[in-house]
Every structure is written in C-alpha cells, then in structure tokens.
Amino acid sequence: MVAVVAALVMLATGLPGSTHTVRAGGVNAALCTSTPDRIGVPQALGFDTCFDGARLYVKSTLDVVAAITATGDAKVYARVPDGSSLLAASSAATFPDLTTLLPGSTVVFDIGSGEAGISLATDDTADLRYTIQKIVLAVLPAGTLHDGSIALGALIDQLIASGPHYRDCLARNGMLGDIGCNAAAAYDVANALTVFASALGLGGFADLPGIVDKLVGVQALDTTALSATYRNVADLDAWNASRKALTLSAAGSPATDPPPSTAAVPTSTPGGSTTTTVGGATTTQGSSTLGTIPPKKPTQPLAVGSPFTDTCVIAYPTAPQIGVDSIQMTTTCTGQPPTYLFVDILYGDPNLAVSPTHPTIHVSGAVVDIVTSRYGYTTLVVQADTITVD
C-alpha cells in the first residue's frame, strides 16, 4: 500500500503544473469584442464567457475538467489551449474532443440566429486521463515530447485499461494479498513507461520507482474517488456553487438574463486592450491572443482538388515547420467545416513572416489531401499558391 499512500499524499497537495484561480466567473471582455445582444451578464458561472454576436467564447477558470454540451443553434468551432506549456501542447492529441474544456483552455462556438445554449458537466474519464498526463509530463526532460503525442496517448490508454484489474485485485485480497496486487501493478506500469521512454528515444526515467508509485496510486482510485481526491477543494466548492449553463435568446429577442444596473459593461478591441467600468472606476488590461481568431463566415464545400480561399490563424502552440524551400503550418480557418479539426497549409516560402504576434494569414490555393489521425480527427491539407500575413 506504500504506492497508494504516496500517490494520495501527492494528489491531495496538488499535481505538478496545477494552478488554482478560484473566482465566480462571468463576462471576460478580454476574450472578444463583447455585445450584450441576446445574452445578459451571467451570474455565478463556473467559467468565463464572451459573446461577440456571432461566436460564444467559453474559458475555464477552475482546475476542473468539464464536458460541454451545445444546444439549439450552437456548434463548436475551435478550442484554444492555455499558453504554450508542454501540458497545453499535448492536450490537442490526448483530448481530441473539442468539447472537453480543460483547465485554462477556451472553447469557441459558432452561434446561429436561433436560441442557443451550452451546459457543462464534470467528466471523470477525462479527469483520469488529465491526471495521468500531468504526472507523466512533469518528469519528462524539457523538449523531449516533440511528436510523441501518439506514444503518450497509448501510454495513458494502457494505464487506464489496467486500472480496473488492479482495483479488482485489491478488492478480492486481504492485506497480504495487496502486496502481490501492488507488485503486479507496479510491474505493468514500469513496463508501459519503458515502452513510452523508448518511443521518445529516452534511455529511461531518472526516478522510475517514484513515477511508478504515483501512477499505481492513481490506478487504485476509481473515477469518483480520483475526482474527489486530486482536485483543489476550493475549485470544487466554486464549481459546485456555479450555474454551469448559459442560454442565448433568438436573434431579435431580449437577453435571457438582463444585467443589473451596477454590472460591468466591458468593451475590447482584438489585439488591443480591454476596458471595464464599474461604478465610475475604470480598469484596463491587455487583451488575450483570442482576439486573433478570424471573424465567422459561411463554410465552403471542400474535397480533394477544391479551390481554397480563406483567412486562417496558426494554431499556436503548434509551430510552423520550416524546410529547405517550404513552410508547413497547422491552422484553423474561418470557412473550415466543423468536421475538420485543423487545416494544414503548405507553402513554398520558408521565409514567410509569421509569428505568435502575426499568426493570421490570407490563403489562396487548393485542397490536396484529407488525412485522419489515429485518434480519429480529420485535417485538411492545402497547397497554397499565395499567402499574405496580417
């Protein structure tokens, strides 16, 4: 039981990379140029939101993994990770479902003219994956993951699949039997970690027994116990007290939650700053990089050979790949059908002046391929003839 106790202590004190910012949530004008049309000022939300008249932005404010359900005239458009950390960069592959709201991330929805809404619920399965991912990434040497997201996903799948067998073993045996269960589980976890390290080209882990103990301890918990154990208590309290749902009225109808007269009225300019006025006091803050998401426009029919003309944004923290005579960029585009997670842009100029501060490009070319990853999400591949950078 040493492994279980060690993991429970570690989980109770917070996992590496966890952040705990507890607040009620509500309108966050740094996410978009907000409009009060169709939506009032949400009260006691467990997440931040902003509506610009065409898109709804939902940003996590708590260390809680949630699943979002869209209702009515709402359709998921994109998910934006929180910064460029290794954890954020790996989440696109290990959590391919765009409606999984990870701590710090933002999910963007296209909103039509009819009544629309979103609701959130905790996701115990995603919690387990996220917990294992944080434990593994915390012990990786900097810069070693690169394109190892498939290997990471396979490791997580293997550990999750073996967890029920370990818990069944613990339930069937007494104290002495637990020693055998722990030894078998530790062997399986160490084996899985060795395969993972080999896939990344690593010789191994500096503290293999330590990480094995942590992961075996996580496997000992069912999803309900895991959720209750590893989360920050204040975050859980804030989540339990929040509304976790939001409704937008149909176009031309009054807002569903009229704002009180003392509420903040935020305004923002993409790429600029945000100003909020409450009771005569004014606060200004820099706007987030979400301001670079291109405005909504109708989707275009796409197939291999179709012409492609669109405005796209590089999906940082992915980075452009530079070749001898070309550049390849992973992007999201305004006319991109929701069935495609990304649009990969190929262009014959390795010196194209894109950067995190200039991620928006205007592309003209043709679709040359449609590819599907082993995780099941689909990407368009576009060969660009011309590109201009904003």
N, C-alpha and C positions, 0 to 999 in steps of 0.2 A: 504493500500500500504506500510505500515511500513515493512512488511516481505520482499517485493520486494526490497525496498531501502537498507535494511540491507544486503541482500544477494548480491546485486550488488556491494556495497562497499567492502564486504569481497572478492568477486571474483576478483575485479579489483586490489586488493592489494596482491593477491596470496593465494592459499589454503594451509592449514597446510600440511606439508610434501613435498611441491613442491620444486624442485631445478631447477635453470636456468643456464645452462652452454652453452653459445652461441658460436659456432665456426663453421667453414665451413664443418667439417667432411672430411673423406678421409681414407687412409690406416691406420689401427691401428694394429701394429705388436704385441701388447700385446694379441690379440685375437687368434692368431695361428702362426705357423711357415709359414710365407708367401712366396709365389712364384710369380714371375712376369709372368709365363706362362699363356697365354690365357686372361690375364687381365692387362691393363696398370694401371697407377696411376690415380684413379678417381679424377676429379676436381670439386669443389663446390658441394659436396654431402651434403644432409641434414642428413647424418648418417655415422657412421664408418663402414669400411668393411675390410675383410681379406680373402684371398683365399689360401688354402694350397695344391691345386692340386686335391683335392677330395671333399672338403667342402668349402662353402662360408659362412662367418660369417657376420651378419648384426647387428650392435649395434646402438640403439637410442642415439642421442646426444642432443636432444631438448625435452622440455616439451610439446610434441605433440603426440597424439595417432594416429597411422597410420596403414593402412591395406596393407599387402604385397601381390602382385600377382606374382607367379613364372611363367616363360615362358620357352618354349623349354625343354632342358634336365636338369631341376632343380626341386627338390622335397624337401618339408620341412622335416627336421629331428627332430629338438628339439627347444624348447625355454628356455632360461636360464634367470631367474629373476635377478633383480638388488639387490644384498645383501639379508639380512635376516629380513628386516623390516616387520611389520605386513601388510603393503600395498603390498609388493612384495610377501609375503607368501600367501595372499588371492587371488592374481590375477590368479593363475592357475585354480581356480574353477570359478571365476566370469568372466573370459575371456578364455573359453575352446578352442577357435580357435587359434591354434599355430601361424597363420599368422597375428595376431594382435600384432603389435610392440608397446609395452608400454614404457613410458619414462624410460631410463636406461637399458631396457632389451635387450637381444640378441637373434635373430632367426638364426638358423643354417640350411643350405640347403645342401643336397647331390647333387653333380654335376656330370652328366654323361659325355660321350665323345663328345656329340653333342653341338651345340650352345645353350647357356642358358642365362637367364637373370632374373632380378627382377625389379619390379616397385612399388612405394609406392604412396598412396593417403590418404588424411585425412579421418577420419571415425567419422562422427558426432554422430552416435549412440553409438559408443564406448566411445567417449568424455563424453557423458552424464552419462553413467554407471561409468566411471572412476571418474568423478567429485563427484557424489553421494557417491561412495565408499570412497573417501578421506575424505569427510565431516563426514561420519558415523564413520570411523576408528579413526579419530582424537579425538573423545570423548569417545572411549572405554577404560576402565581401562586396564593397561598392562596385557597381559596373559589371557584375557577373551575369545578370539575368539576360540582358540583350533580347534575343529572340527565343528565350527559354520558356515563354508563357505556356506552350503546349505541354512541356515537361512539368511545369508547376501545376497545371490543371490535372494532369494524370496522377501526380502525387496526391493532390487533395482528394480526387475521386477514390483512390486506393485506400487512403486513411479513413474516409467516411464509410466506405463499404465494409472495412474490417471492424469498425466500432461496435456494431450490434453483436458480433460474435464474442467480442471481449466482454461486453456487458452481460451477455447470457452466461458466459463462463463464471463471472463474478457472482451472479445470482444463484448458480447451481452449487457453488462450493462454499465451504467454511473458510476460516482464517488461513489454515494451512493450504487449502486449495487455491486461495487467492495468490499465493506465491507463484504457483505454476501458471495461473492466468496472466499475471503480470509479466512473467518471464517470456511467455509465448507472444504477448502483445508487444513487448519491447523488441523481440527478435523481428517481428513483422515490420514494425516501424523503422528499425535500423536498416533492414533490407530495402525498404521503399526509399529511404533517404540516400542510401548508397547508389541506387539506380538513378535517382534525381541528380545527385552530385556528378555522376558520370556523364549524364546527358548535357550538363552545363560545362563539362570539361574541367571540373574541380577534382582535386585529389581526395576530398572528403571535407568534413566539418571539424573545426578545431575542438569543439566540445560536443561530440556526438552523444555521449551519455546524457548531458544536460538537456539537449533538444529532444532526445527520445523520451526523457521523463516528462517534459512538458506536453508532448503530443499524446503520450499514453494517458496522462491525466485528463486531457480534453476528451479522449475516446471513452473514458469512464463515465462521462456525463451524458444523459440523454439530452435532447434539444431543449427541453423545458428547463432543466437544471442548468444547462450551459448558458441559456439566455439570462437566467436569474443571477448566475454567478459572475460572469465576466463583465457585464455592463456596469457602468458607473451608476450608483444608486440615485444620485441627483438627476442624471439624464433619464433614468427610468421613471422617476417621480414626475418630471416635466412632461414626458411622453404620455403617461397615464392620465395627466390632467388636461391634455390638449384635445382639440376637436378632431384633428386628423382627417378633415374633409372640407371641401370647398366647392361651391356651386356658382356658375356664371349664368346670368339670365340670358334669354334670347336677345338678339340684336333689336334695339328699339324698346326694350322693356327696362323698367327701373332695376337698379342693382339689388341683389338679393339681401345684402346686409348694409343698409345705409350707414355711412360713417357718422360717429358722434361729432358734435361741433368742435370739440377740442382735439380731434385726431390730427396726426401729422399729415401734411399734404406734400408728398415727395415729388421731385422732378429730377430728371437726369438726362444727360446727353451722352450717347455712346462714345467712348473714348475720352470723355471729358471728366466732369465731376458731378457729384450728387449734392443737392441742397434740400434740407428738411427744415420746415419751420413749424414750431410748436409754441404756442403762447407767446409769440414775439421773439423767441430765441431761434437763431439760425445756426445750423451745423452743416459743414461741408466736408465731404470725403471723396477720395478718388474712386472712379467707377471701376468695376471689375472688367476682366477681359471678355466677359459675356457680351459686352457691347459690340464685339466684332462679328457676332453671329449675323449673317445676312438677312435682310427682310424676307418675309414669306412671299412666295409666288407660286402659281399653279405648277403641278408636276408635269413632266413631259414623258410621252411614251418612249421607252428605251429598250433596245435589244442590240445584239452584236451587229455593228455596221451602221447604227443610228447616228445621225449628226448630234453633237453635244455642244450646247452653248449655255453657260451658266456662271453664276457667281459662287465661289467656293471659299471655305475657310480651312486652313490647315488644322488638323485635329491634334494640336499640342495637348499632352506632352510627347506625342509621336513626333519624330523629327524628319525633315527631308533627307532622303538618301541620295548622295552625290556620286555620280560615276565619272568616267573619263570625259564623256561627251553628252551626259544627260542628267536629269534630276527626276526623282520619283517622290510624290507627296501623297500622304493619306489625308483626305479632306471630308468635310460634309458640305453639301451644296443646297441652294435654295429650291431647286426643282427636283431634288432627289426623292424618288418614291420611298415610302417608309419600309418597303421590303428589303432595301439595301442599307447596311449599317454604315458603310463608308464608300467614297469614290476615290480610287487610286488614280492620280494624274501622272502621266509620263510626258516629259517634255525635253527636247533636245538642246537645253541650255543649262549647263551645270552652274552657271554664274547668276541664275535668276535671283533677284534681290528680295527673297522672302526671309522673314524672321519672326520671332514671337511678337514683336511690336508692329509688324507688317504681314499679317497672316492671310489677308483677303486677296484673292486673285480672280480675275475675269478670264474665263477659259473658253476657247473655241476649238473643236476637234471632233473626234468620233469615238464611239464605244468600240473597243477592240476585244474585250473579253468580259465574262461574268464568272467570278470564282466563289467557291463556297469553302469555308474553313472546316476543320474537323469538329469545331464547336457548333456548326450549323448556321452561322451567319454569313450573309452574302455581300460581296463587294463588287461594284462596277469598276472596270479598268478602262481608262480613257487615254487615248493618244492625242495630246494637244498639238494643234498647229500654231496657235498664237496664245500668249498669256500676257496680261498686264497686271501689275501689282498695285494695290491701293496704298 
